[in-house]
Amino acid sequence: MLTFALAALVLIMIPGPDQALITKSTLTGGRTAGLFTMLGGALGLAVHATTAAAGLSALLLASATAFTVMKLAGAAYLVWLGARTLLAAARSRREPEGDEAAEVPGRPRASLRPGVALRQGFLSNALNPKIALFFVTFLPQFLDTDGGAPWAQAILLSTVFALLYLAWFTLYVATIDRLGRWLRHPRVKAGIERVTGVVLVAFAVRLATAHQAT
C-alpha cells in the first residue's frame, strides 16, 4: 500500500491537463472554482475506477471503435477548453497595467460558476481513455491475488488514489489562490492562460494520436 501511495502521488504531481485546468479555474474564479474543478476531476476518476473494477474499462480498451470514439471526444473537449483559454489570454493582455489593475474597486472580478467548474473537471477526466488505461494497467500491479476479492482491492486502491488526488490539489489550489493577486496581474495572467491553453491543446493532440493498448 505504501509503495502504491508513493507511486500514485508522483503520478498525480506530474503536470498534466488536470493541473492546467485547475490553475485556469483558480485564476478565473478563485479558490472555490479551483476546488470545484478538482472535485469534478475526482468524480471523473471515480467513473473510470468503478468501471475498471467492474471490468468495463478492459472491454472498452478491447474495442478499437469505442476507444477511438472516446479518445476523439476527450481530445475535442480539451481543444475547446484550450481555445477558450487562449481567447481569455488575449482579453487579459488588453487589461490595464499597473499594480492596481488586478484589483480595481468597483470592477467585478472574472468568475467561474461552481457548477461550470465542476462540469469541466468531470468531463476532462471522464472523457480521457488514458485514465481508463491507467486503472486497468497500473492498479493490477498492486493487487494481491491471495488477499481476497480483486474488485474490492481495486476499489480500495482507487479510493486511496482519489484521496491523494484531493489532498494534493487542495494544497495546490490554496497556493495558487494565495498568490492570486500577483498571478492575476494582466500580463502575468495572460502569460499563464496562454501557456495553459497551449498545454491543453497539446494534451488533446497527444490524446487524439494515442494508440490503443494491445
BALOBA-1460 file (C-alpha; in Angstrom, 3 decimals):
// residues 214
<rec num="1" residu="m" x="0.000" y="0.000" z="0.000"/>
<rec num="2" residu="l" x="2.829" y="2.414" z="0.835"/>
<rec num="3" residu="t" x="4.541" y="1.699" z="-2.485"/>
<rec num="4" residu="f" x="1.273" y="2.278" z="-4.321"/>
<rec num="5" residu="a" x="0.618" y="5.527" z="-2.437"/>
<rec num="6" residu="l" x="4.081" y="6.912" z="-3.237"/>
<rec num="7" residu="a" x="3.844" y="5.925" z="-6.902"/>
<rec num="8" residu="a" x="0.336" y="7.365" z="-7.188"/>
<rec num="9" residu="l" x="1.370" y="10.652" z="-5.568"/>
<rec num="10" residu="v" x="4.240" y="11.052" z="-8.012"/>
<rec num="11" residu="l" x="1.880" y="10.448" z="-10.938"/>
<rec num="12" residu="i" x="-0.640" y="12.957" z="-9.557"/>
<rec num="13" residu="m" x="2.046" y="15.632" z="-9.120"/>
<rec num="14" residu="i" x="3.293" y="15.323" z="-12.710"/>
<rec num="15" residu="p" x="1.954" y="18.325" z="-14.678"/>
<rec num="16" residu="g" x="-0.945" y="17.376" z="-16.928"/>
<rec num="17" residu="p" x="-4.356" y="18.554" z="-18.118"/>
<rec num="18" residu="d" x="-5.799" y="18.414" z="-14.583"/>
<rec num="19" residu="q" x="-3.184" y="20.832" z="-13.278"/>
<rec num="20" residu="a" x="-3.614" y="23.139" z="-16.263"/>
<rec num="21" residu="l" x="-7.403" y="23.194" z="-15.913"/>
<rec num="22" residu="i" x="-7.364" y="23.666" z="-12.138"/>
<rec num="23" residu="t" x="-4.853" y="26.515" z="-12.492"/>
<rec num="24" residu="k" x="-7.085" y="28.254" z="-15.026"/>
<rec num="25" residu="s" x="-10.192" y="27.812" z="-12.861"/>
<rec num="26" residu="t" x="-8.471" y="29.110" z="-9.719"/>
<rec num="27" residu="l" x="-7.168" y="32.210" z="-11.501"/>
<rec num="28" residu="t" x="-10.566" y="32.842" z="-13.060"/>
<rec num="29" residu="g" x="-12.883" y="32.137" z="-10.146"/>
<rec num="30" residu="g" x="-10.675" y="31.909" z="-7.082"/>
<rec num="31" residu="r" x="-10.341" y="29.072" z="-4.583"/>
<rec num="32" residu="t" x="-13.977" y="27.970" z="-4.869"/>
<rec num="33" residu="a" x="-13.774" y="27.457" z="-8.639"/>
<rec num="34" residu="g" x="-10.451" y="25.644" z="-8.305"/>
<rec num="35" residu="l" x="-11.823" y="23.280" z="-5.667"/>
<rec num="36" residu="f" x="-14.958" y="22.521" z="-7.677"/>
<rec num="37" residu="t" x="-12.838" y="21.773" z="-10.747"/>
<rec num="38" residu="m" x="-10.768" y="19.438" z="-8.571"/>
<rec num="39" residu="l" x="-13.936" y="17.725" z="-7.288"/>
<rec num="40" residu="g" x="-15.150" y="17.304" z="-10.856"/>
<rec num="41" residu="g" x="-11.826" y="15.747" z="-11.778"/>
<rec num="42" residu="a" x="-12.112" y="13.354" z="-8.833"/>
<rec num="43" residu="l" x="-15.617" y="12.338" z="-9.956"/>
<rec num="44" residu="g" x="-14.235" y="11.676" z="-13.432"/>
<rec num="45" residu="l" x="-11.587" y="9.446" z="-11.887"/>
<rec num="46" residu="a" x="-14.295" y="7.660" z="-9.915"/>
<rec num="47" residu="v" x="-16.101" y="6.767" z="-13.145"/>
<rec num="48" residu="h" x="-13.016" y="5.057" z="-14.537"/>
<rec num="49" residu="a" x="-12.130" y="3.435" z="-11.217"/>
<rec num="50" residu="t" x="-15.615" y="1.958" z="-10.852"/>
<rec num="51" residu="t" x="-15.801" y="0.691" z="-14.429"/>
<rec num="52" residu="a" x="-12.294" y="-0.736" z="-14.163"/>
<rec num="53" residu="a" x="-13.260" y="-2.647" z="-11.024"/>
<rec num="54" residu="a" x="-16.297" y="-3.975" z="-12.880"/>
<rec num="55" residu="g" x="-14.189" y="-4.963" z="-15.875"/>
<rec num="56" residu="l" x="-15.864" y="-2.486" z="-18.225"/>
<rec num="57" residu="s" x="-12.707" y="-0.480" z="-18.914"/>
<rec num="58" residu="a" x="-10.994" y="-3.609" z="-20.170"/>
<rec num="59" residu="l" x="-13.894" y="-4.159" z="-22.554"/>
<rec num="60" residu="l" x="-13.637" y="-0.540" z="-23.726"/>
<rec num="61" residu="l" x="-9.937" y="-0.853" z="-24.397"/>
<rec num="62" residu="a" x="-10.549" y="-4.117" z="-26.263"/>
<rec num="63" residu="s" x="-12.858" y="-2.321" z="-28.712"/>
<rec num="64" residu="a" x="-10.985" y="-0.216" z="-31.258"/>
<rec num="65" residu="t" x="-14.137" y="1.686" z="-32.200"/>
<rec num="66" residu="a" x="-15.172" y="2.503" z="-28.627"/>
<rec num="67" residu="f" x="-11.638" y="3.546" z="-27.725"/>
<rec num="68" residu="t" x="-11.365" y="5.813" z="-30.782"/>
<rec num="69" residu="v" x="-14.736" y="7.486" z="-30.189"/>
<rec num="70" residu="m" x="-13.940" y="8.179" z="-26.536"/>
<rec num="71" residu="k" x="-10.432" y="9.343" z="-27.421"/>
<rec num="72" residu="l" x="-11.622" y="11.823" z="-30.043"/>
<rec num="73" residu="a" x="-14.404" y="13.130" z="-27.784"/>
<rec num="74" residu="g" x="-11.908" y="13.778" z="-24.998"/>
<rec num="75" residu="a" x="-9.433" y="15.419" z="-27.396"/>
<rec num="76" residu="a" x="-12.150" y="17.664" z="-28.862"/>
<rec num="77" residu="y" x="-13.185" y="18.785" z="-25.380"/>
<rec num="78" residu="l" x="-9.593" y="19.649" z="-24.434"/>
<rec num="79" residu="v" x="-9.156" y="21.604" z="-27.700"/>
<rec num="80" residu="w" x="-12.326" y="23.542" z="-26.897"/>
<rec num="81" residu="l" x="-11.076" y="24.351" z="-23.395"/>
<rec num="82" residu="g" x="-7.646" y="25.287" z="-24.762"/>
<rec num="83" residu="a" x="-9.129" y="27.598" z="-27.401"/>
<rec num="84" residu="r" x="-11.294" y="29.339" z="-24.805"/>
<rec num="85" residu="t" x="-8.260" y="29.789" z="-22.567"/>
<rec num="86" residu="l" x="-6.214" y="31.295" z="-25.419"/>
<rec num="87" residu="l" x="-9.044" y="33.741" z="-26.135"/>
<rec num="88" residu="a" x="-9.132" y="34.641" z="-22.435"/>
<rec num="89" residu="a" x="-5.369" y="35.285" z="-22.603"/>
<rec num="90" residu="a" x="-5.913" y="37.760" z="-25.435"/>
<rec num="91" residu="r" x="-8.550" y="39.587" z="-23.384"/>
<rec num="92" residu="s" x="-6.356" y="39.618" z="-20.265"/>
<rec num="93" residu="r" x="-3.456" y="41.116" z="-22.226"/>
<rec num="94" residu="r" x="-5.626" y="44.122" z="-23.114"/>
<rec num="95" residu="e" x="-6.461" y="44.877" z="-19.470"/>
<rec num="96" residu="p" x="-4.894" y="47.957" z="-17.804"/>
<rec num="97" residu="e" x="-1.358" y="47.601" z="-16.494"/>
<rec num="98" residu="g" x="-0.134" y="48.644" z="-13.070"/>
<rec num="99" residu="d" x="-0.251" y="47.267" z="-9.544"/>
<rec num="100" residu="e" x="-3.828" y="48.346" z="-9.138"/>
<rec num="101" residu="a" x="-5.008" y="46.766" z="-12.360"/>
<rec num="102" residu="a" x="-5.609" y="43.318" z="-10.901"/>
<rec num="103" residu="e" x="-7.886" y="44.585" z="-8.129"/>
<rec num="104" residu="v" x="-9.761" y="47.724" z="-9.167"/>
<rec num="105" residu="p" x="-12.530" y="48.744" z="-6.723"/>
<rec num="106" residu="g" x="-15.912" y="48.572" z="-8.359"/>
<rec num="107" residu="r" x="-14.760" y="46.366" z="-11.213"/>
<rec num="108" residu="p" x="-16.158" y="42.842" z="-10.874"/>
<rec num="109" residu="r" x="-13.597" y="40.103" z="-10.872"/>
<rec num="110" residu="a" x="-13.939" y="37.424" z="-13.522"/>
<rec num="111" residu="s" x="-15.806" y="34.465" z="-12.118"/>
<rec num="112" residu="l" x="-16.439" y="30.824" z="-12.890"/>
<rec num="113" residu="r" x="-19.631" y="29.333" z="-11.535"/>
<rec num="114" residu="p" x="-19.088" y="26.266" z="-9.317"/>
<rec num="115" residu="g" x="-21.355" y="24.129" z="-11.488"/>
<rec num="116" residu="v" x="-19.406" y="25.018" z="-14.635"/>
<rec num="117" residu="a" x="-16.093" y="24.366" z="-12.880"/>
<rec num="118" residu="l" x="-17.360" y="21.003" z="-11.620"/>
<rec num="119" residu="r" x="-18.544" y="20.005" z="-15.097"/>
<rec num="120" residu="q" x="-15.272" y="20.999" z="-16.749"/>
<rec num="121" residu="g" x="-13.220" y="18.960" z="-14.291"/>
<rec num="122" residu="f" x="-15.526" y="15.957" z="-14.619"/>
<rec num="123" residu="l" x="-15.636" y="15.890" z="-18.419"/>
<rec num="124" residu="s" x="-11.891" y="16.426" z="-18.722"/>
<rec num="125" residu="n" x="-11.233" y="13.165" z="-16.858"/>
<rec num="126" residu="a" x="-14.353" y="11.162" z="-17.739"/>
<rec num="127" residu="l" x="-13.643" y="11.574" z="-21.478"/>
<rec num="128" residu="n" x="-9.972" y="10.655" z="-21.174"/>
<rec num="129" residu="p" x="-9.417" y="6.984" z="-22.137"/>
<rec num="130" residu="k" x="-5.822" y="7.189" z="-20.881"/>
<rec num="131" residu="i" x="-7.238" y="7.293" z="-17.359"/>
<rec num="132" residu="a" x="-9.159" y="4.106" z="-18.114"/>
<rec num="133" residu="l" x="-5.888" y="2.643" z="-19.356"/>
<rec num="134" residu="f" x="-4.200" y="3.719" z="-16.127"/>
<rec num="135" residu="f" x="-6.739" y="1.937" z="-13.937"/>
<rec num="136" residu="v" x="-6.577" y="-1.324" z="-15.879"/>
<rec num="137" residu="t" x="-2.765" y="-1.400" z="-16.159"/>
<rec num="138" residu="f" x="-1.370" y="0.363" z="-13.091"/>
<rec num="139" residu="l" x="-3.717" y="-0.846" z="-10.350"/>
<rec num="140" residu="p" x="-3.417" y="-4.585" z="-11.106"/>
<rec num="141" residu="q" x="0.311" y="-4.412" z="-10.356"/>
<rec num="142" residu="f" x="-0.569" y="-3.785" z="-6.698"/>
<rec num="143" residu="l" x="-3.339" y="-6.354" z="-6.302"/>
<rec num="144" residu="d" x="-2.682" y="-9.300" z="-4.017"/>
<rec num="145" residu="t" x="-4.093" y="-12.428" z="-5.634"/>
<rec num="146" residu="d" x="-4.140" y="-14.103" z="-2.224"/>
<rec num="147" residu="g" x="-5.630" y="-11.133" z="-0.409"/>
<rec num="148" residu="g" x="-9.308" y="-11.518" z="-1.234"/>
<rec num="149" residu="a" x="-11.624" y="-10.289" z="-3.972"/>
<rec num="150" residu="p" x="-9.647" y="-8.344" z="-6.631"/>
<rec num="151" residu="w" x="-12.517" y="-5.914" z="-7.241"/>
<rec num="152" residu="a" x="-12.596" y="-4.947" z="-3.550"/>
<rec num="153" residu="q" x="-8.844" y="-4.349" z="-3.571"/>
<rec num="154" residu="a" x="-9.187" y="-2.298" z="-6.766"/>
<rec num="155" residu="i" x="-11.846" y="-0.113" z="-5.153"/>
<rec num="156" residu="l" x="-9.637" y="0.372" z="-2.073"/>
<rec num="157" residu="l" x="-6.620" y="1.391" z="-4.168"/>
<rec num="158" residu="s" x="-8.793" y="3.690" z="-6.282"/>
<rec num="159" residu="t" x="-10.080" y="5.335" z="-3.104"/>
<rec num="160" residu="v" x="-6.521" y="5.900" z="-1.893"/>
<rec num="161" residu="f" x="-5.643" y="7.394" z="-5.278"/>
<rec num="162" residu="a" x="-8.672" y="9.726" z="-5.115"/>
<rec num="163" residu="l" x="-7.813" y="10.865" z="-1.577"/>
<rec num="164" residu="l" x="-4.232" y="11.637" z="-2.612"/>
<rec num="165" residu="y" x="-5.573" y="13.491" z="-5.663"/>
<rec num="166" residu="l" x="-7.854" y="15.612" z="-3.476"/>
<rec num="167" residu="a" x="-5.139" y="16.297" z="-0.895"/>
<rec num="168" residu="w" x="-2.525" y="17.368" z="-3.446"/>
<rec num="169" residu="f" x="-4.813" y="19.603" z="-5.485"/>
<rec num="170" residu="t" x="-6.378" y="21.171" z="-2.386"/>
<rec num="171" residu="l" x="-2.883" y="22.294" z="-1.399"/>
<rec num="172" residu="y" x="-2.177" y="23.344" z="-4.987"/>
<rec num="173" residu="v" x="-5.369" y="25.434" z="-5.225"/>
<rec num="174" residu="a" x="-4.631" y="27.118" z="-1.882"/>
<rec num="175" residu="t" x="-1.141" y="28.038" z="-3.095"/>
<rec num="176" residu="i" x="-2.382" y="29.412" z="-6.422"/>
<rec num="177" residu="d" x="-5.134" y="31.380" z="-4.674"/>
<rec num="178" residu="r" x="-2.682" y="32.830" z="-2.134"/>
<rec num="179" residu="l" x="-0.507" y="34.056" z="-4.988"/>
<rec num="180" residu="g" x="-3.617" y="35.132" z="-6.858"/>
<rec num="181" residu="r" x="-3.140" y="38.898" z="-6.624"/>
<rec num="182" residu="w" x="0.216" y="38.670" z="-8.389"/>
<rec num="183" residu="l" x="-0.888" y="35.890" z="-10.748"/>
<rec num="184" residu="r" x="-3.982" y="37.871" z="-11.780"/>
<rec num="185" residu="h" x="-1.889" y="40.839" z="-12.891"/>
<rec num="186" residu="p" x="-2.899" y="41.275" z="-16.567"/>
<rec num="187" residu="r" x="0.495" y="40.476" z="-18.066"/>
<rec num="188" residu="v" x="1.173" y="37.513" z="-15.744"/>
<rec num="189" residu="k" x="-2.397" y="36.207" z="-16.069"/>
<rec num="190" residu="a" x="-2.267" y="36.440" z="-19.859"/>
<rec num="191" residu="g" x="1.026" y="34.525" z="-19.916"/>
<rec num="192" residu="i" x="-0.319" y="31.758" z="-17.678"/>
<rec num="193" residu="e" x="-3.522" y="31.491" z="-19.710"/>
<rec num="194" residu="r" x="-1.521" y="31.358" z="-22.932"/>
<rec num="195" residu="v" x="0.683" y="28.545" z="-21.606"/>
<rec num="196" residu="t" x="-2.356" y="26.744" z="-20.167"/>
<rec num="197" residu="g" x="-4.203" y="26.961" z="-23.479"/>
<rec num="198" residu="v" x="-1.229" y="25.586" z="-25.390"/>
<rec num="199" residu="v" x="-0.795" y="22.784" z="-22.834"/>
<rec num="200" residu="l" x="-4.464" y="21.766" z="-23.109"/>
<rec num="201" residu="v" x="-4.305" y="21.699" z="-26.909"/>
<rec num="202" residu="a" x="-1.011" y="19.773" z="-26.790"/>
<rec num="203" residu="f" x="-2.556" y="17.163" z="-24.495"/>
<rec num="204" residu="a" x="-5.524" y="16.966" z="-26.861"/>
<rec num="205" residu="v" x="-3.223" y="16.228" z="-29.794"/>
<rec num="206" residu="r" x="-1.345" y="13.657" z="-27.741"/>
<rec num="207" residu="l" x="-4.621" y="12.037" z="-26.698"/>
<rec num="208" residu="a" x="-6.004" y="12.001" z="-30.250"/>
<rec num="209" residu="t" x="-2.864" y="10.362" z="-31.641"/>
<rec num="210" residu="a" x="-2.521" y="7.779" z="-28.852"/>
<rec num="211" residu="h" x="-2.593" y="4.195" z="-29.993"/>
<rec num="212" residu="q" x="-4.939" y="1.682" z="-28.441"/>
<rec num="213" residu="a" x="-3.345" y="-0.588" z="-25.890"/>
<rec num="214" residu="t" x="-2.758" y="-4.135" z="-27.072"/>
